[in-house]
Amino acid sequence: MKLLKKSSRSQARWGEIPTGHGTFQTPIFMPPGTKATVKALGPDDLEDIGIEILLVNTFHLHLQPGENLINELDGVHQFMGWSRPILSDSGGFQVWSLGQREKKSTSLSKITEEGVLFHSPLDGSKHFFTPEKSIEIQYQLGADIIMAFDQCTADTADKEYVRKAMERTHRWAKRSLIKHQELKKIKESKGEKTPLLFGIIQGGNFEDLRKESAKFITSLPFDGIAIGGETIGYNMPQSLKILEYLQDYLPEDKARYTMGLGNSPQDIIEVVKRGVDMFDCVSPARMARHGSLFNGKLSIEQGEVQFKSEFPQGTLRISNSRFKNDKEPIDNNCDCYTCQHFSRAYLHHLNQTQESLYLRLATIHNLRFMIRLIHLLRENT
């Protein structure tokens, strides 16, 4: 990562990261394209919104349509018609989530030292992810940034369990790195582009474990450092606390990625002030599809980026009858396609009649709102 500028008022950074499919700038919001699509949008929509990089889900693409098919079709970029950078997750969070959802009589996943055995939620078929398997899948997908395989833990897990999971994550990180270096060498010998590999810090809500994990992961030759776990993005007060005590343990020359964070504009403002470069979250697009649309003023006051809204949580509920005759756009300050062409009354109508066009127009607005925010954060670094 190349640092372009550092803030004199906070830990905020402005940088850029070169990849095999172009360079993107940070801070950056990455919308998840879980199954090789950002729901309701096409690649042209994403380009118009200003998306620079998006995320795909290794777990879901492995199950359907399969990494072999995607590889045969020249990789995930060609498969989904997206020419810019793509980050793939490792599948670690998803296989952990299966275990969290399991019924007492049926185990959906089993973690061992070798890897994770799980049953597909689609058809019940058995699959086995190891660190090596996860890296191989991500190479076949052809992502520009790939993630080491890790073991996530719940916020409620006791310290001994979290320590064991963290130590396993460290061992898996080394195995992921070895497999990456092996496959990278093969691709380089053919003159092909190779991905960047990020390691993941775990340790739950325990400060000493988080610091221990940070020391270990940053000691390895990863290209970037991610901070994972159930807490990140889901429990913002604790997320911010973790970021604050990890400040001195994160290398300045490597990208910092908080996984799954970005539920609201204010969340992003807070983590950027604490030196985070990359974040992804399904919430902005999901909230849009369910009727919650960002509305508020983005400004700079006393040297700080501010987000102020008259609506609770910074979103208006378009299903509310008050918008039935409202001629105003979703947000008068927004330059997105939706706000430039359509009224709240029209969006209300589409939402009430469950027209598919609503999904596209609403998602365009919420994602563009996030991109406008990160542009302001960069300019104010």
C-alpha positions as CSV (number, residue, x, y, z in Angstrom):
1,M,0.0,0.0,0.0
2,K,1.2,3.5,-0.9
3,L,0.3,6.2,1.6
4,L,-0.6,9.5,-0.2
5,K,-1.5,11.5,2.9
6,K,-1.9,11.3,6.6
7,S,-4.2,13.4,8.7
8,S,-2.6,15.8,11.3
9,R,-5.9,15.6,13.4
10,S,-6.5,11.8,13.6
11,Q,-5.2,8.5,12.4
12,A,-7.0,8.9,9.1
13,R,-5.0,7.9,6.0
14,W,-5.4,8.4,2.2
15,G,-3.7,5.7,0.1
16,E,-3.8,3.5,-2.9
17,I,-3.4,-0.2,-3.5
18,P,-2.3,-1.6,-6.9
19,T,-3.8,-4.9,-8.0
20,G,-3.9,-7.1,-11.1
21,H,-7.1,-5.3,-12.2
22,G,-6.1,-1.7,-11.5
23,T,-5.4,0.5,-8.6
24,F,-8.0,1.6,-6.1
25,Q,-7.8,4.4,-3.5
26,T,-8.4,4.2,0.3
27,P,-10.4,4.6,2.4
28,I,-12.7,2.4,0.4
29,F,-16.2,0.9,0.9
30,M,-16.5,-2.5,-0.8
31,P,-20.1,-3.7,-1.5
32,P,-20.4,-7.5,-1.1
33,G,-21.2,-9.2,-4.4
34,T,-21.8,-12.4,-2.5
35,K,-22.8,-14.7,-5.4
36,A,-20.9,-12.8,-8.1
37,T,-23.5,-10.1,-8.1
38,V,-24.4,-7.0,-6.1
39,K,-28.1,-7.7,-5.7
40,A,-30.4,-5.7,-8.2
41,L,-27.4,-4.0,-9.9
42,G,-25.4,-4.6,-13.0
43,P,-21.7,-3.7,-13.6
44,D,-22.7,-0.5,-15.4
45,D,-24.7,0.6,-12.3
46,L,-21.6,-0.1,-10.1
47,E,-19.4,1.9,-12.4
48,D,-21.8,4.9,-12.4
49,I,-22.0,4.7,-8.6
50,G,-18.2,4.9,-8.4
51,I,-17.5,1.5,-6.9
52,E,-13.7,0.8,-7.2
53,I,-13.6,-2.7,-5.7
54,L,-16.1,-5.3,-4.6
55,L,-16.2,-8.4,-2.6
56,V,-17.2,-12.0,-3.5
57,N,-17.9,-14.9,-1.2
58,T,-15.7,-18.0,-1.5
59,F,-18.1,-20.2,0.4
60,H,-21.1,-19.4,-1.7
61,L,-19.3,-19.5,-5.1
62,H,-17.7,-22.9,-4.1
63,L,-21.2,-24.3,-3.5
64,Q,-22.7,-22.8,-6.6
65,P,-21.7,-22.7,-9.4
66,G,-18.3,-24.0,-8.3
67,E,-14.8,-22.6,-8.6
68,N,-13.9,-25.0,-11.4
69,L,-16.7,-23.7,-13.7
70,I,-15.7,-20.1,-12.9
71,N,-12.1,-20.8,-13.7
72,E,-13.0,-22.5,-17.0
73,L,-15.0,-19.3,-17.9
74,D,-11.8,-17.2,-17.4
75,G,-12.3,-16.2,-13.8
76,V,-14.8,-14.3,-11.7
77,H,-14.1,-10.9,-13.4
78,Q,-15.1,-12.3,-16.8
79,F,-17.9,-14.4,-15.3
80,M,-19.7,-11.4,-13.8
81,G,-18.6,-8.7,-16.3
82,W,-16.6,-6.6,-13.8
83,S,-13.2,-5.3,-14.9
84,R,-12.1,-3.6,-11.7
85,P,-10.5,-5.2,-8.5
86,I,-12.3,-7.9,-6.6
87,L,-11.6,-9.2,-3.0
88,S,-12.6,-12.7,-2.1
89,D,-13.2,-13.8,1.5
90,S,-11.8,-17.2,2.7
91,G,-15.1,-18.8,3.7
92,G,-14.0,-18.9,7.4
93,F,-16.8,-16.7,8.6
94,Q,-19.5,-18.6,6.7
95,V,-18.5,-22.0,7.9
96,W,-18.4,-20.6,11.5
97,S,-21.9,-19.2,10.9
98,L,-23.2,-22.6,10.0
99,G,-22.0,-23.9,13.4
100,Q,-23.8,-21.0,15.1
101,R,-27.1,-21.9,13.4
102,E,-26.9,-25.6,14.1
103,K,-29.7,-27.5,15.9
104,K,-28.9,-29.7,18.8
105,S,-29.6,-32.8,16.8
106,T,-27.8,-31.8,13.6
107,S,-24.3,-30.4,13.3
108,L,-23.8,-28.3,10.2
109,S,-20.1,-27.8,10.7
110,K,-17.2,-29.4,12.6
111,I,-13.9,-27.7,13.2
112,T,-10.7,-29.7,13.5
113,E,-7.0,-28.8,13.3
114,E,-7.0,-29.8,9.7
115,G,-9.9,-27.7,8.6
116,V,-13.7,-27.5,8.7
117,L,-16.2,-30.2,7.6
118,F,-19.6,-28.8,6.8
119,H,-22.9,-29.6,5.1
120,S,-24.1,-27.4,2.3
121,P,-27.2,-25.5,3.3
122,L,-28.3,-25.9,-0.4
123,D,-28.4,-29.7,-0.7
124,G,-26.9,-31.2,2.4
125,S,-23.7,-32.4,0.6
126,K,-20.5,-32.6,2.6
127,H,-17.6,-30.3,2.0
128,F,-14.2,-29.9,3.7
129,F,-12.4,-26.5,3.8
130,T,-8.7,-26.4,4.8
131,P,-6.5,-23.4,4.7
132,E,-4.9,-24.8,1.5
133,K,-8.3,-25.6,0.0
134,S,-9.6,-22.1,0.6
135,I,-6.5,-20.5,-1.0
136,E,-6.8,-22.8,-4.0
137,I,-10.5,-21.9,-4.5
138,Q,-9.7,-18.2,-4.3
139,Y,-6.9,-18.6,-6.9
140,Q,-9.3,-20.4,-9.2
141,L,-11.8,-17.6,-8.8
142,G,-9.1,-15.2,-9.8
143,A,-9.6,-12.5,-7.2
144,D,-7.1,-9.7,-6.8
145,I,-7.1,-9.8,-3.0
146,I,-7.6,-13.1,-1.2
147,M,-7.9,-13.8,2.5
148,A,-6.2,-16.3,4.8
149,F,-8.5,-19.0,6.3
150,D,-9.3,-18.3,9.9
151,Q,-11.5,-19.4,12.8
152,C,-14.1,-16.9,13.9
153,T,-15.5,-16.8,17.5
154,A,-18.7,-15.5,19.0
155,D,-18.7,-12.5,21.3
156,T,-20.1,-14.8,24.0
157,A,-17.2,-17.4,23.8
158,D,-15.1,-17.8,26.9
159,K,-11.5,-16.8,26.9
160,E,-10.0,-20.2,26.8
161,Y,-12.0,-21.1,23.7
162,V,-11.1,-17.8,22.0
163,R,-7.4,-18.4,22.7
164,K,-7.5,-21.9,21.2
165,A,-9.4,-20.5,18.1
166,M,-6.9,-17.6,17.8
167,E,-3.9,-20.0,18.0
168,R,-5.5,-22.2,15.3
169,T,-6.1,-19.1,13.2
170,H,-2.3,-18.4,13.5
171,R,-1.4,-21.9,12.4
172,W,-3.9,-21.7,9.5
173,A,-2.4,-18.3,8.6
174,K,1.0,-19.9,8.1
175,R,-0.5,-22.7,6.1
176,S,-2.5,-20.2,3.9
177,L,0.7,-18.2,3.3
178,I,2.7,-21.3,2.3
179,K,0.0,-22.4,-0.2
180,H,-0.3,-18.8,-1.6
181,Q,3.5,-18.7,-2.1
182,E,3.4,-22.0,-3.9
183,L,0.6,-21.0,-6.2
184,K,2.0,-17.5,-6.7
185,K,5.3,-19.0,-7.9
186,I,3.5,-21.1,-10.5
187,K,1.5,-18.2,-11.8
188,E,4.5,-16.0,-12.0
189,S,6.4,-18.6,-14.0
190,K,3.6,-18.3,-16.6
191,G,3.7,-14.5,-16.6
192,E,0.2,-14.4,-15.0
193,K,-1.1,-11.8,-12.5
194,T,-1.0,-12.9,-8.8
195,P,-3.3,-11.8,-5.9
196,L,-2.4,-10.0,-2.7
197,L,-2.9,-12.1,0.5
198,F,-4.3,-10.5,3.7
199,G,-3.9,-12.1,7.2
200,I,-6.7,-11.9,9.8
201,I,-6.3,-10.8,13.4
202,Q,-8.6,-12.6,15.8
203,G,-8.9,-12.7,19.6
204,G,-12.5,-11.8,20.3
205,N,-13.1,-9.1,22.9
206,F,-10.0,-9.8,24.9
207,E,-7.4,-7.1,24.7
208,D,-4.4,-9.2,25.5
209,L,-5.4,-11.8,22.9
210,R,-6.1,-9.2,20.2
211,K,-2.6,-7.7,20.8
212,E,-1.0,-11.2,20.7
213,S,-2.8,-12.0,17.5
214,A,-1.8,-8.6,16.0
215,K,1.9,-9.3,16.8
216,F,1.8,-12.7,15.2
217,I,-0.1,-11.9,12.1
218,T,1.9,-8.7,11.4
219,S,5.1,-10.8,11.8
220,L,4.2,-12.8,8.7
221,P,4.7,-11.4,5.1
222,F,1.1,-10.7,4.4
223,D,0.2,-7.9,2.0
224,G,-2.5,-6.4,4.2
225,I,-3.9,-6.9,7.7
226,A,-7.6,-7.6,8.4
227,I,-9.4,-7.4,11.8
228,G,-12.1,-10.1,12.0
229,G,-14.4,-11.7,14.5
230,E,-18.1,-11.4,15.3
231,T,-17.6,-8.1,17.2
232,I,-16.3,-6.2,14.2
233,G,-19.0,-4.1,12.7
234,Y,-21.8,-5.7,14.8
235,N,-20.7,-4.2,18.1
236,M,-19.4,-0.7,17.3
237,P,-18.4,0.4,20.8
238,Q,-16.3,-2.7,21.2
239,S,-15.0,-2.5,17.6
240,L,-13.7,1.0,18.2
241,K,-12.1,-0.1,21.5
242,I,-10.3,-2.9,19.7
243,L,-9.1,-0.5,17.0
244,E,-7.8,1.9,19.6
245,Y,-5.6,-0.5,21.4
246,L,-4.3,-2.1,18.2
247,Q,-3.1,1.2,16.8
248,D,0.6,0.6,17.8
249,Y,0.6,-2.9,16.4
250,L,-0.6,-2.3,12.9
251,P,2.2,-1.6,10.2
252,E,1.9,1.8,8.5
253,D,2.7,0.4,5.1
254,K,0.0,-2.3,5.0
255,A,-3.7,-1.9,4.3
256,R,-6.0,-2.2,7.3
257,Y,-9.3,-3.9,6.7
258,T,-12.2,-4.2,9.2
259,M,-14.3,-7.1,7.9
260,G,-18.1,-6.7,7.8
261,L,-18.0,-3.1,9.0
262,G,-20.1,-0.3,7.4
263,N,-23.6,-0.5,8.7
264,S,-24.0,3.2,8.8
265,P,-22.2,6.4,7.6
266,Q,-21.2,7.2,11.1
267,D,-19.6,3.8,11.6
268,I,-17.3,4.5,8.7
269,I,-16.4,8.0,9.9
270,E,-15.4,6.6,13.2
271,V,-13.2,3.8,11.9
272,V,-11.5,6.0,9.3
273,K,-10.5,8.4,12.1
274,R,-8.8,5.4,13.7
275,G,-6.7,4.5,10.6
276,V,-8.9,1.9,8.8
277,D,-8.5,1.8,5.1
278,M,-11.0,-0.8,3.9
279,F,-14.4,-2.0,5.0
280,D,-17.3,-4.0,3.6
281,C,-20.9,-4.5,4.7
282,V,-24.1,-6.0,3.3
283,S,-26.2,-3.6,5.3
284,P,-26.4,-0.5,3.1
285,A,-27.7,-2.5,0.1
286,R,-29.8,-4.7,2.3
287,M,-31.4,-1.8,4.1
288,A,-32.2,-0.2,0.8
289,R,-34.0,-3.3,-0.4
290,H,-36.0,-3.3,2.8
291,G,-37.0,0.3,2.6
292,S,-34.4,2.2,4.7
293,L,-32.8,4.9,2.6
294,F,-29.9,7.1,3.7
295,N,-30.8,10.7,4.2
296,G,-28.6,13.4,5.8
297,K,-26.0,16.1,5.3
298,L,-22.4,15.2,4.9
299,S,-20.2,18.2,5.8
300,I,-16.9,19.3,7.3
301,E,-17.1,21.1,10.6
302,Q,-14.1,22.1,12.6
303,G,-11.9,19.9,10.5
304,E,-14.0,16.8,10.9
305,V,-16.4,15.0,8.6
306,Q,-19.9,15.1,10.0
307,F,-23.1,13.2,9.2
308,K,-26.3,14.8,10.4
309,S,-29.8,13.5,9.8
310,E,-33.4,14.4,10.8
311,F,-34.3,10.8,10.7
312,P,-33.5,8.1,13.3
313,Q,-30.4,6.0,12.4
314,G,-29.9,8.4,9.4
315,T,-32.5,6.6,7.2
316,L,-36.0,7.4,6.0
317,R,-38.5,4.6,5.8
318,I,-39.9,5.0,2.3
319,S,-42.9,2.8,3.1
320,N,-44.2,5.5,5.4
321,S,-47.4,7.0,4.1
322,R,-46.0,10.6,4.6
323,F,-44.0,10.1,1.4
324,K,-47.0,9.1,-0.7
325,N,-47.2,12.6,-2.2
326,D,-43.7,13.8,-1.6
327,K,-42.1,15.5,-4.7
328,E,-38.7,15.7,-3.1
329,P,-35.9,13.2,-4.0
330,I,-34.7,10.8,-1.3
331,D,-31.9,13.3,-0.4
332,N,-31.6,16.8,-1.9
333,N,-27.8,16.6,-1.4
334,C,-27.3,13.4,-3.3
335,D,-26.1,13.2,-6.9
336,C,-27.0,9.6,-7.5
337,Y,-29.1,8.6,-10.6
338,T,-32.1,7.9,-8.4
339,C,-32.1,11.3,-6.6
340,Q,-31.6,13.1,-9.9
341,H,-34.6,11.5,-11.6
342,F,-37.2,10.3,-9.2
343,S,-39.3,11.5,-6.2
344,R,-39.9,10.0,-2.8
345,A,-43.5,9.5,-4.0
346,Y,-42.4,7.4,-6.9
347,L,-40.1,5.3,-4.7
348,H,-42.9,4.9,-2.2
349,H,-45.2,3.7,-5.0
350,L,-42.6,1.2,-6.3
351,N,-42.0,-0.1,-2.7
352,Q,-45.7,-0.5,-2.0
353,T,-46.4,-2.3,-5.2
354,Q,-43.3,-4.5,-4.8
355,E,-41.9,-3.5,-8.3
356,S,-38.4,-4.8,-9.0
357,L,-37.3,-1.4,-10.2
358,Y,-37.5,-0.2,-6.6
359,L,-34.7,-2.6,-5.6
360,R,-32.4,-1.2,-8.2
361,L,-33.1,2.5,-7.6
362,A,-32.9,2.2,-3.8
363,T,-29.7,0.2,-3.9
364,I,-28.1,2.8,-6.2
365,H,-28.9,5.5,-3.7
366,N,-27.5,3.9,-0.6
367,L,-24.3,2.7,-2.2
368,R,-23.7,6.1,-3.8
369,F,-24.3,7.7,-0.4
370,M,-21.4,5.6,1.0
371,I,-19.1,6.5,-2.0
372,R,-19.8,10.2,-1.5
373,L,-18.9,9.8,2.1
374,I,-15.5,8.1,1.4
375,H,-14.6,10.7,-1.2
376,L,-15.2,13.4,1.4
377,L,-13.2,11.5,4.0
378,R,-10.3,11.2,1.5
379,E,-10.4,14.9,0.7
380,N,-10.4,15.8,4.4
381,T,-7.5,13.6,5.3
